[in-house]
Amino acid sequence: MNWSGGIAEWIEGDTAFISAVFSWNAQKAYMLCNYYKSQGYKVRCGGQSVYMNPDMFRDFDTSGSVDALEHHNPMATFTSRGCIRNCSFCLVPKLEGKLVELSSWEVKPIICDNNLLACSAKHFDRVIDYLILGKLTRIDFNQGLDARILTEHHAQRFAELPKDTIIRLAWDNTATESLYLSAFEKLKTVGVKPQQIRTYVLIGYKDTPEDALYRLEKVRSQGALPNPMRYQPLDALKKNSYVSELWNKKALADVMRYYSNLKLFRKYSYEQYRIISKDQIPTKQEWTLNLG
């Protein structure tokens, strides 16, 4: 289930294709485009990097759409595109537009829909039915399910999937706490284990460190793993370069490192982690060896 890391490149006939996710991959994508052009290939490119930097890629073919997902991860699929939301921190509405249910798709274990729960009940049921018929042993709803609209019907259908299924919710701000907790409870009620429920927690965007820590710890208190998602401006040319006036660079780095490695730091609270000497904390390699 390994991903490309943000850039996928492949050749079909006399054409080289470059798909670049994340704006900070723009320079690398541009260099690849020039390389393939110098080798005599026609070049087609697309993705967030290209969309956010049209002038940089003006000498290359950026027209039309190409299904690049399989080149980023051959185990991933879309059953719908677009979203009903218009979140200011997300590029999906600009890239893909309004929600559209696909009439057909390949049945694969990683579901990348931007807002699967906003699809019709008929479409959602087809997705679950196809996953069951496909006899997949491990399924991952990868993009973050919209907890605000998760219903009891959604929860019941998720419970029909294999026990190793990963259900990823999203919780972007404290204002939606009750809706997030309600979705979590619906899933637990039908037998989905907390360990199966992961939560993307947006941090560093119109929040304070206290707000972010509250959400991260609230998720943890439910017996689930939070996944901190550091806010990146849509046009960022360097990853992790943006720091809001409500944060500082060290606080962001500390929160990301701690909550992204809770198994590694399981003996320490976040406050303990911040004050103890770093040489007291095992490395990932040491932690793995200790488990053995």
ZAMARGU-4260 file (C-alpha; in steps of 0.2 Angstrom, whole numbers, plus 5000, padded with zeros to 4 digits):
<rodrens>
0) 5000/5000/5000 | 5015/5012/4997 | 5012/5028/4989 | 5022/5037/4976 | 5027/5051/4988
5) 5019/5065/4978 | 5026/5062/4960 | 5021/5049/4948 | 5030/5047/4931 | 5026/5035/4917
10) 5028/5033/4898 | 5015/5028/4885 | 5021/5027/4867 | 5030/5044/4863 | 5022/5053/4878
15) 5029/5055/4895 | 5016/5059/4909 | 5020/5068/4925 | 5007/5069/4939 | 5013/5079/4954
20) 5003/5080/4970 | 5006/5094/4983 | 5012/5111/4977 | 5030/5109/4985 | 5033/5096/4972
25) 5032/5109/4958 | 5050/5112/4955 | 5054/5093/4954 | 5040/5090/4942 | 5046/5105/4931
30) 5063/5097/4931 | 5056/5080/4926 | 5045/5088/4912 | 5061/5096/4905 | 5071/5080/4906
35) 5058/5070/4896 | 5056/5084/4883 | 5075/5084/4881 | 5074/5065/4878 | 5062/5068/4863
40) 5046/5064/4872 | 5030/5074/4871 | 5025/5079/4889 | 5009/5079/4898 | 5008/5085/4916
45) 4995/5088/4929 | 4990/5088/4947 | 4990/5101/4961 | 5008/5106/4958 | 5004/5110/4940
50) 4987/5118/4944 | 4994/5130/4956 | 5009/5135/4945 | 5002/5137/4928 | 5016/5149/4922
55) 5029/5137/4927 | 5022/5123/4916 | 5015/5134/4901 | 5027/5126/4889 | 5020/5108/4892
60) 5003/5100/4889 | 4992/5102/4904 | 4975/5100/4895 | 4962/5087/4899 | 4962/5074/4913
65) 4972/5058/4915 | 4968/5044/4927 | 4985/5045/4937 | 4979/5037/4953 | 4985/5019/4949
70) 5002/5026/4946 | 5003/5034/4963 | 4996/5018/4971 | 4990/5003/4961 | 4980/4998/4976
75) 4969/5014/4976 | 4953/5018/4968 | 4940/5032/4967 | 4921/5029/4966 | 4917/5047/4966
80) 4925/5063/4962 | 4923/5081/4970 | 4915/5086/4986 | 4900/5095/4993 | 4911/5106/5004
85) 4921/5121/5000 | 4934/5121/5013 | 4946/5135/5011 | 4961/5124/5016 | 4957/5111/5002
90) 4960/5111/4984 | 4947/5098/4979 | 4933/5110/4975 | 4944/5119/4963 | 4952/5104/4955
95) 4937/5092/4954 | 4922/5103/4956 | 4905/5097/4963 | 4902/5079/4969 | 4900/5066/4955
100) 4897/5048/4958 | 4906/5037/4945 | 4896/5023/4936 | 4910/5011/4937 | 4927/5009/4946
105) 4939/4995/4950 | 4937/4987/4966 | 4953/4990/4976 | 4957/4991/4995 | 4961/5009/4996
110) 4946/5020/4994 | 4951/5038/4990 | 4934/5047/4988 | 4935/5065/4994 | 4918/5064/5002
115) 4910/5046/5001 | 4897/5049/5014 | 4890/5064/5004 | 4886/5051/4990 | 4868/5044/4988
120) 4863/5029/4999 | 4862/5019/4983 | 4880/5023/4978 | 4887/5020/4995 | 4878/5003/4997
125) 4885/4998/4980 | 4903/5003/4986 | 4901/4992/5001 | 4893/4978/4992 | 4907/4978/4979
130) 4920/4978/4993 | 4911/4963/5001 | 4910/4953/4985 | 4928/4957/4981 | 4933/4947/4997
135) 4946/4960/5001 | 4954/4956/5018 | 4960/4974/5022 | 4951/4990/5017 | 4956/5008/5020
140) 4945/5023/5018 | 4960/5034/5015 | 4954/5052/5013 | 4945/5055/5029 | 4926/5052/5030
145) 4915/5067/5034 | 4910/5064/5052 | 4897/5077/5051 | 4886/5067/5040 | 4889/5049/5045
150) 4873/5040/5049 | 4868/5025/5058 | 4866/5016/5040 | 4883/5021/5036 | 4890/5014/5052
155) 4880/4998/5050 | 4887/4995/5033 | 4905/4998/5038 | 4902/4985/5052 | 4899/4972/5038
160) 4917/4974/5032 | 4932/4964/5037 | 4938/4968/5055 | 4955/4975/5049 | 4946/4988/5039
165) 4952/5006/5043 | 4939/5020/5044 | 4947/5037/5044 | 4937/5051/5050 | 4941/5070/5050
170) 4940/5083/5063 | 4945/5100/5058 | 4939/5111/5072 | 4932/5111/5089 | 4915/5118/5083
175) 4910/5101/5076 | 4915/5091/5092 | 4898/5085/5095 | 4896/5079/5077 | 4913/5070/5077
180) 4909/5061/5094 | 4892/5056/5088 | 4900/5048/5072 | 4913/5039/5083 | 4899/5033/5095
185) 4888/5027/5080 | 4903/5016/5074 | 4907/5009/5091 | 4888/5005/5094 | 4888/4993/5079
190) 4904/4984/5083 | 4918/4994/5075 | 4933/4994/5086 | 4941/5011/5091 | 4957/5004/5085
195) 4950/5003/5068 | 4945/5022/5068 | 4958/5034/5064 | 4956/5053/5064 | 4964/5066/5054
200) 4966/5081/5065 | 4970/5098/5055 | 4982/5108/5065 | 4990/5125/5062 | 4975/5133/5053
205) 4965/5146/5062 | 4967/5136/5078 | 4978/5138/5094 | 4990/5125/5100 | 4978/5123/5115
210) 4964/5119/5103 | 4974/5107/5093 | 4980/5098/5108 | 4962/5097/5115 | 4956/5088/5099
215) 4971/5076/5098 | 4969/5071/5116 | 4950/5069/5114 | 4953/5057/5100 | 4966/5048/5110
220) 4954/5047/5125 | 4941/5037/5114 | 4954/5023/5112 | 4958/5029/5094 | 4974/5035/5085
225) 4974/5054/5080 | 4983/5058/5064 | 4989/5076/5065 | 4988/5085/5048 | 4999/5100/5048
230) 4991/5114/5037 | 5000/5118/5021 | 4995/5133/5010 | 4988/5128/4994 | 5002/5137/4985
235) 5017/5132/4997 | 5033/5129/4987 | 5041/5121/5003 | 5033/5109/5014 | 5031/5114/5032
240) 5037/5132/5029 | 5020/5140/5035 | 5018/5144/5053 | 5002/5154/5058 | 5004/5169/5070
245) 4995/5158/5083 | 5009/5145/5083 | 5028/5144/5082 | 5039/5133/5073 | 5044/5122/5088
250) 5027/5120/5094 | 5021/5113/5077 | 5036/5102/5075 | 5033/5095/5093 | 5015/5091/5091
255) 5018/5083/5074 | 5032/5072/5080 | 5023/5067/5096 | 5006/5063/5089 | 5013/5055/5073
260) 5022/5042/5084 | 5011/5038/5099 | 5017/5020/5099 | 5035/5026/5100 | 5031/5039/5114
265) 5018/5028/5123 | 5026/5030/5140 | 5026/5049/5140 | 5012/5062/5140 | 5014/5076/5128
270) 5020/5088/5142 | 5033/5075/5148 | 5039/5073/5130 | 5042/5092/5129 | 5053/5093/5144
275) 5063/5077/5145 | 5079/5075/5137 | 5078/5069/5119 | 5091/5056/5123 | 5079/5047/5135
280) 5067/5044/5121 | 5071/5028/5110 | 5073/5030/5092 | 5061/5020/5080 | 5074/5007/5077
285) 5077/5005/5096 | 5059/5004/5099 | 5057/4990/5086 | 5071/4980/5093 | 5064/4981/5110
290) 5047/4974/5104 | 5056/4959/5097
</rodrens>
